[in-house]
Amino acid sequence: MQKRFFSSLALSLFLNLLIKPFSVLVIDAGVQRVLGNEVYGQYFVLLSLSLVFNVFLDLGINNFTTRFIAQDTTHLNQHVSKVFYLRLLLFLLYVALVYGGAWMFNLASGQFTLLTLLVFNQFLIQSIAFIRSLFSGLHLFRTDSLISVLDRAILILIMGAALLFSISSITIFNFVLAQTLGYALTLLTAIWLLRTQLKNLVPTFDKAYIRDVLTRSFPFALLVLLMLLYNRSDVVLLKQISTAGNYQAGVYAQGYRLLDALYMLGMIFAGLLFPVFSRMIHQKSHELLELVQISGKLLVGGSLGILFIVSYHGSYILRLIYGDKVDSESILVFQYLMMAFTAMSFNFIFGTLLTAGGNLKVLNLTALLGVLVSVLSNLILIPTLGAVGCAIAAFITQGVVSTVLVLISYKRLKVFFYLRSLVAFFMLIGSLYGSKLFVQPNISESQALVIDLILVLVFSFVYSIIDLKFLRQIWRLKEDSQ
C-alpha cells in the first residue's frame, strides 16, 4: 500500500506541475493577451466573486468523505445517498450568496449571464472534488490523479487550438464556456469510472447526518472562508473603488496569475508536510524543529530567490507572457505580489504546522485579522494607487498574517527558525544582490536572466537552502505517515 501511495503521489505531483502551470501561464495569459486588460479584468472580478463564497459548496464534506470511506468502503452507497440533499442545499445557499454579493456591488445586468456560467462552473468543480474524495477514500489514487488534471488538459486542447488557429473566435464568454465543457466532461468521466462502485442509489434526507457533518466541519469551513476573503475580495474592492475598475483588475490579474501558479506549488508542498507535522506533533518528536528549519529554508529561501529574479527581470518576464499589454503599473503590481508571496511562504510552514496541531480557533482569529487588514489597506490604498495599491495591500496583509503565525507557533509549539536559518536567508539575499552590484556584464536580458537563475541555484546549495538529503527524507516520512 505504501509503495502504491508513493508512486501515485509522485504521479499526481508530476501531472499537476506539468499541466496546471502551463494552463495558467500559457492559456489563461494568452487569452488575456488577446482580449486585453479591460475585458479580462471584468471576467477576473466575476471569477473572484464566485470564488469568495466557494467554501459554502463544500463545508468540509470532501475531507469527511475521504476519511469516512477509507475507514469502511461498504458505507459508500449510503454516504453518497445521504450527502445528495446536503450538497443541493449548499449549492442553493452558495447561489444566494453570490447573487447577493453581485447585487450589493451593483453588478451590471449584462454581466449576470457570465456570472451564472461561472457559478455553474464552481458547482461542477466541487462535484468533481466530491467524487475525487470518493476515489481517495477507495484508495484509487491513480484515478484521482488523472481526474485532477483532466479538466485543465481539455481546456488546453480547446483554447490552445483557438490561440493557434482561430484567434478571432476567442471571447471571454467562449473562454468560460470552454472551461464549462472541460469540467462537464471531467465530471462525466469521473462518474463513469465510479459506476461499478455505486449501486441502487436512492437520495435520503437525514437531518442528524447533516447536523453532524456541519458541526464537525464548521471551524475548518470558517477558516477557508476567511482565507478566501483576504486573498480574493481585494479584486472585487479594486473593481468597485478604483476608476477604470475593470482595466485595473486586468492589470492586477497579470501579476496575480503568476502568484497563483506559485501558490499551487506551495500548497502541494504544504500538503506533503501536513501529515508529517501531524505525526511528529502527536508523537512529540524532537525532530520537528529540525524539519521546520530545513523545509522553511527551502520554501522561504526559494521565495527570496524568486523575489530577486523578479526585482531585476519582472518586466522581461511579463513581456514574455503578455507582449505589449504590459506597462509600468503591471510591473510594480507583479513585484509587490512576489513580495506578498515571500511573506506567504512563512504561512505554508507555520500555518500548516498550527493546522496539524489542531489550533483552528487561533487560526480563525488570525485569518479574521487578515480580512480586517486587507479591507482597511485596500480602502486606503486603492483610491490613489489602483492596482498597485491593491498589490501593496496584499503584501501588508500577508506580512501581518505570517508574523502572527510565526509568533503563535513559537508560543504554543515552541517552534521557530534557528539563528543559522535566519543567517542563511540573509547570506542568500546579500550574495544575490551583491553579485548584481559588483558584476553587471553587457549581455542581453535573456542571458542575464539565465545567469541570475544559475546564481540563485548555486547560492541555494552553498547556504544549504536546497538540501537533497532532506527531500529524500520528507518523501519517506510522508509515505510512512499514511
C-alpha positions in Angstrom: 0.0 0.0 0.0 2.8 2.5 0.9 4.6 1.8 -2.3 1.4 2.3 -4.3 0.6 5.5 -2.5 4.1 6.9 -3.0 4.1 6.2 -6.8 0.6 7.7 -7.1 1.6 10.8 -5.2 4.6 11.2 -7.5 2.3 10.8 -10.5 -0.1 13.5 -9.1 2.7 15.9 -8.5 4.1 15.3 -12.0 0.8 15.8 -13.7 -0.1 18.9 -11.7 3.3 20.5 -12.2 3.2 19.7 -15.9 -0.4 20.7 -16.8 -1.7 23.3 -14.3 1.2 25.9 -14.6 1.0 25.6 -18.4 -2.7 26.2 -18.3 -2.3 29.3 -16.1 0.8 30.8 -17.7 0.2 30.0 -21.3 -3.6 29.5 -21.9 -5.1 32.0 -19.4 -2.3 34.5 -20.1 -2.8 34.0 -23.9 -6.5 34.8 -23.6 -5.8 37.9 -21.6 -3.2 39.0 -24.1 -5.8 38.6 -26.9 -8.7 40.3 -25.1 -6.8 43.0 -23.2 -6.9 44.1 -19.6 -10.3 45.7 -19.7 -12.3 42.7 -20.9 -10.2 40.1 -18.9 -10.4 42.3 -15.8 -14.2 42.2 -15.9 -14.0 38.4 -16.0 -11.4 38.3 -13.2 -13.7 40.3 -10.9 -16.6 38.0 -11.5 -14.4 34.9 -11.0 -13.2 36.3 -7.7 -16.8 36.9 -6.6 -17.7 33.3 -7.4 -14.6 32.1 -5.5 -15.1 34.1 -2.3 -18.2 32.0 -1.4 -16.9 28.8 -2.8 -16.4 27.3 0.6 -20.2 27.0 1.1 -20.3 24.4 -1.7 -18.3 22.0 0.4 -18.0 23.0 4.1 -15.5 20.2 4.7 -17.7 17.4 3.2 -14.9 16.2 0.9 -12.4 15.8 3.7 -15.0 14.0 5.8 -15.9 11.7 2.9 -12.3 10.7 2.3 -11.8 9.7 6.0 -15.2 8.0 6.3 -15.0 5.9 3.1 -11.3 4.9 3.8 -12.4 3.5 7.2 -15.2 1.4 5.7 -15.8 1.2 1.9 -19.1 -0.6 2.5 -20.6 2.7 3.5 -20.0 4.2 0.1 -23.6 4.0 -1.3 -25.2 5.0 2.0 -22.9 8.0 2.3 -23.4 9.3 -1.2 -27.2 8.9 -0.8 -27.2 11.0 2.4 -24.9 13.7 1.1 -27.0 14.4 -2.0 -29.5 16.7 -0.4 -26.9 18.4 1.7 -24.9 19.3 -1.4 -28.1 20.6 -3.1 -28.9 22.8 -0.1 -25.4 24.1 0.0 -25.5 24.9 -3.7 -28.7 26.9 -3.3 -27.1 28.8 -0.4 -24.0 29.5 -2.5 -26.1 30.8 -5.4 -28.0 33.2 -3.0 -24.7 34.5 -1.5 -23.0 35.1 -4.9 -26.0 36.9 -6.4 -26.5 38.8 -3.1 -22.9 39.9 -3.4 -23.4 40.9 -7.1 -26.5 42.9 -6.1 -24.6 44.6 -3.3 -21.8 45.6 -5.6 -24.2 46.9 -8.3 -23.1 44.4 -10.9 -24.2 45.5 -14.4 -27.2 43.5 -15.7 -25.2 42.4 -18.8 -22.7 40.6 -16.6 -25.1 38.2 -15.0 -25.0 35.7 -17.9 -21.2 35.3 -17.4 -21.6 35.2 -13.6 -24.2 32.4 -13.9 -21.9 30.4 -16.1 -19.1 30.9 -13.5 -21.4 29.8 -10.7 -22.3 26.7 -12.6 -18.6 26.0 -13.1 -18.0 26.2 -9.4 -20.8 23.6 -8.9 -19.1 21.3 -11.4 -15.7 21.8 -9.8 -17.0 20.9 -6.3 -18.9 17.9 -7.7 -15.6 16.7 -9.3 -13.9 17.3 -6.0 -16.5 15.2 -4.1 -16.1 12.3 -6.5 -12.3 12.6 -6.2 -12.8 12.3 -2.4 -14.5 9.0 -3.0 -11.6 7.9 -5.2 -9.2 8.8 -2.4 -11.3 7.0 0.2 -11.3 3.9 -2.0 -7.5 4.3 -2.4 -7.9 4.7 -6.2 -5.0 7.2 -6.1 -4.0 7.0 -9.8 -7.6 7.5 -10.9 -7.8 10.5 -8.6 -4.5 11.9 -10.1 -5.8 11.7 -13.6 -9.1 13.3 -12.9 -7.4 16.1 -11.0 -5.9 17.4 -14.3 -8.3 16.2 -16.9 -10.4 19.5 -17.0 -7.3 21.6 -17.5 -6.0 19.3 -20.2 -9.3 19.6 -22.1 -9.1 23.4 -21.7 -5.5 23.4 -23.0 -6.6 21.5 -26.1 -9.7 23.7 -26.8 -8.1 27.1 -26.1 -4.7 26.1 -27.4 -6.3 25.3 -30.8 -8.1 28.6 -30.7 -5.0 30.6 -29.9 -3.1 28.9 -32.7 -5.7 28.7 -35.4 -8.7 30.9 -34.7 -7.9 33.9 -32.5 -10.9 35.8 -33.9 -13.2 33.2 -32.2 -11.8 34.0 -28.7 -14.2 35.9 -26.5 -14.4 35.9 -22.7 -17.7 34.0 -22.9 -16.3 31.3 -25.2 -13.3 31.0 -22.8 -15.6 30.4 -19.8 -17.7 28.1 -22.0 -14.6 26.0 -22.8 -14.0 25.7 -19.1 -17.5 24.5 -18.6 -17.0 21.9 -21.3 -13.8 20.7 -19.6 -15.4 20.5 -16.2 -18.6 18.7 -17.5 -16.6 16.1 -19.5 -14.3 15.5 -16.4 -17.4 15.1 -14.1 -19.0 12.6 -16.6 -15.7 10.7 -16.9 -15.4 10.5 -13.1 -18.9 9.3 -12.7 -18.4 6.6 -15.4 -15.2 5.4 -13.6 -17.1 5.2 -10.4 -20.1 3.3 -11.9 -19.1 -0.1 -10.6 -18.8 1.1 -7.0 -22.2 2.9 -6.9 -25.3 0.7 -7.0 -29.0 1.4 -6.4 -28.6 5.0 -5.2 -31.6 6.5 -3.5 -31.1 10.1 -2.2 -32.0 10.2 1.5 -32.7 13.3 3.6 -31.1 12.7 7.0 -31.2 15.7 9.4 -29.0 14.1 12.0 -26.3 13.3 9.4 -26.4 16.9 8.0 -26.2 18.3 11.5 -23.2 16.1 12.4 -21.3 17.0 9.2 -21.9 20.7 9.6 -20.8 20.6 13.3 -17.6 18.8 12.5 -16.6 20.9 9.5 -17.6 24.4 10.7 -14.2 25.5 12.1 -12.4 24.4 9.0 -15.0 25.9 6.7 -14.8 29.2 8.6 -11.0 29.2 8.2 -11.2 28.6 4.4 -13.9 31.3 4.1 -11.8 33.9 5.9 -8.7 33.0 3.9 -10.7 33.3 0.7 -11.9 36.7 1.8 -8.5 38.2 2.4 -7.0 36.5 -0.7 -9.8 37.2 -3.2 -12.0 40.1 -2.0 -9.4 42.6 -2.9 -10.2 42.2 -6.6 -13.8 43.0 -6.0 -12.9 46.1 -4.0 -10.5 47.1 -6.7 -13.3 47.0 -9.3 -15.7 49.0 -7.0 -13.3 51.6 -5.7 -10.9 52.3 -8.5 -11.5 54.4 -11.5 -11.4 52.2 -14.6 -12.1 49.3 -12.3 -12.2 46.5 -15.0 -8.9 47.7 -16.5 -7.2 47.9 -13.1 -8.5 44.4 -12.3 -6.9 43.2 -15.5 -3.6 44.8 -14.6 -3.8 43.1 -11.2 -4.6 39.8 -12.8 -1.4 39.8 -14.8 0.8 39.6 -11.7 -1.8 37.6 -9.7 -1.7 34.8 -12.2 2.0 34.1 -11.5 1.3 34.4 -7.8 -1.5 31.8 -8.2 0.9 29.4 -10.1 3.4 29.7 -7.2 0.6 29.3 -4.7 -0.2 25.9 -6.3 3.3 24.7 -5.8 3.3 26.0 -2.2 0.1 24.1 -1.5 1.5 20.9 -2.9 4.4 21.3 -0.5 2.1 22.1 2.4 0.1 19.0 1.6 3.3 17.0 1.8 4.2 18.4 5.1 0.8 18.2 6.8 0.7 14.5 7.7 4.4 14.6 8.7 3.8 17.5 11.1 0.7 15.8 12.4 2.5 12.7 13.3 5.5 14.5 14.8 3.3 16.7 17.0 1.3 13.7 18.1 4.5 11.8 19.0 6.2 14.9 20.4 9.1 14.2 18.2 12.3 16.1 18.8 12.9 16.1 15.0 10.0 18.6 14.5 12.2 21.7 15.0 14.8 20.4 12.5 12.2 19.6 9.9 10.8 23.2 10.2 14.3 24.5 9.7 15.0 22.5 6.5 11.5 22.8 5.0 11.4 26.5 5.9 14.8 27.2 4.2 13.5 25.6 1.1 10.2 27.5 0.9 11.3 30.9 2.3 14.7 30.7 0.6 13.0 29.7 -2.7 10.6 32.7 -2.4 13.6 35.0 -1.8 15.3 33.7 -4.9 12.1 34.3 -6.9 11.8 37.8 -5.5 15.4 38.5 -6.6 14.7 37.3 -10.1 11.5 39.4 -10.3 13.3 42.5 -9.0 15.6 42.6 -12.0 13.7 40.7 -14.6 10.0 41.3 -13.8 9.5 43.5 -16.9 11.1 40.9 -19.2 9.1 38.0 -17.7 5.8 39.8 -18.0 6.5 40.9 -21.6 7.4 37.2 -22.5 3.9 36.3 -21.3 1.7 39.3 -22.2 3.6 41.0 -25.0 2.7 44.7 -25.4 -0.1 44.6 -22.8 2.5 45.3 -20.1 3.1 48.8 -18.6 4.9 50.2 -15.6 1.9 49.6 -13.4 1.8 45.9 -14.3 5.5 45.6 -13.3 5.0 47.2 -9.9 2.0 45.0 -9.2 4.0 41.9 -10.1 6.9 42.9 -7.8 4.7 43.7 -4.8 2.8 40.4 -5.3 6.0 38.5 -5.3 6.9 40.2 -2.1 3.5 39.0 -0.8 4.4 35.5 -1.8 7.6 35.8 0.2 5.5 36.5 3.3 3.1 33.8 2.2 5.9 31.2 2.2 6.0 31.5 6.0 2.3 30.7 6.1 2.9 27.5 4.2 5.2 26.3 7.0 3.7 27.8 10.2 0.0 27.8 9.1 0.4 24.1 8.2 2.1 23.4 11.5 -0.7 25.0 13.5 -3.4 23.2 11.5 -1.6 19.9 12.1 -1.6 20.8 15.8 -5.4 21.3 15.8 -5.1 25.1 16.5 -8.1 26.0 14.4 -9.5 28.6 16.8 -6.4 30.7 16.8 -6.0 30.2 13.0 -9.5 31.5 12.5 -8.8 34.6 14.6 -5.6 35.2 12.6 -7.5 34.9 9.4 -10.1 37.3 10.7 -7.3 39.8 11.4 -6.1 39.2 7.8 -9.5 40.1 6.5 -9.6 43.3 8.5 -6.1 44.4 7.5 -6.9 43.5 3.8 -10.1 45.5 3.7 -8.7 48.5 5.5 -5.5 48.6 3.5 -7.4 48.3 0.2 -9.8 51.1 1.2 -6.9 53.4 1.9 -4.6 52.5 -1.0 -6.9 51.7 -3.9 -8.4 55.2 -4.4 -5.0 56.7 -5.1 -2.9 53.8 -6.4 -5.4 51.5 -8.1 -4.0 48.0 -8.8 -0.6 48.9 -7.3 -2.3 49.8 -4.1 -4.2 46.5 -4.1 -0.8 44.7 -4.5 0.7 46.7 -1.7 -2.3 45.8 0.5 -1.8 42.1 -0.3 1.9 42.4 0.8 0.9 44.1 4.0 -1.9 41.5 4.7 0.4 38.5 4.1 3.1 40.1 6.2 0.8 40.7 9.2 -0.7 37.2 9.0 2.7 35.4 8.6 4.2 37.4 11.5 1.3 36.4 13.8 1.5 32.7 12.8 5.3 32.6 13.5 4.7 34.2 16.9 1.8 31.8 17.8 3.9 28.8 16.6 6.7 29.8 19.0 4.3 30.4 21.9 2.2 27.3 21.5 4.5 24.7 20.0 8.0 26.2 20.8 8.8 26.1 17.1 10.9 28.8 15.5 13.7 29.4 13.0 17.2 28.8 14.4 19.7 31.7 14.1 21.6 29.7 11.5 18.5 29.5 9.3 18.0 33.3 9.5 21.7 33.8 8.8 21.3 31.6 5.7 18.4 33.8 4.4 20.4 37.0 4.9 23.5 35.5 3.3 21.4 34.3 0.3 19.9 37.8 -0.1 23.3 39.5 0.4 25.1 37.3 -2.1 22.5 37.6 -4.8 22.0 41.4 -4.6 25.8 41.9 -4.0 26.6 40.0 -7.2 24.4 42.5 -9.2 26.2 45.5 -7.6 29.7 44.3 -8.5 29.1 42.4 -11.7 27.0 43.9 -14.5 28.0 42.3 -17.8 26.9 43.8 -21.1 24.7 41.0 -22.3 21.1 40.5 -23.4 18.3 40.3 -20.9 17.6 36.7 -21.7 21.2 35.8 -21.0 21.2 37.9 -17.8 18.1 36.0 -16.7 19.7 32.6 -17.2 22.8 33.7 -15.3 20.8 35.0 -12.4 18.8 31.8 -12.3 22.1 29.9 -12.1 23.3 32.2 -9.3 20.1 31.5 -7.3 20.6 27.8 -7.7 24.4 27.9 -6.8 23.9 30.1 -3.7 20.9 27.9 -2.6 23.3 24.9 -2.5 26.1 27.0 -0.9 23.9 28.1 2.0 22.0 24.8 2.3 18.7 26.3 1.2 18.3 23.2 -1.0 19.1 20.0 0.9 18.8 16.9 -1.2 19.1 14.7 1.9 16.0 16.4 3.3 14.0 15.9 0.2 14.6 12.2 0.3 13.7 12.2 4.0 10.4 14.0 3.7 9.2 11.7 0.9 10.0 8.7 3.2 8.2 10.4 6.2 5.2 11.2 4.0 5.0 7.6 2.9 5.3 6.3 6.5 2.6 8.7 7.8 -0.1 7.2 5.6 
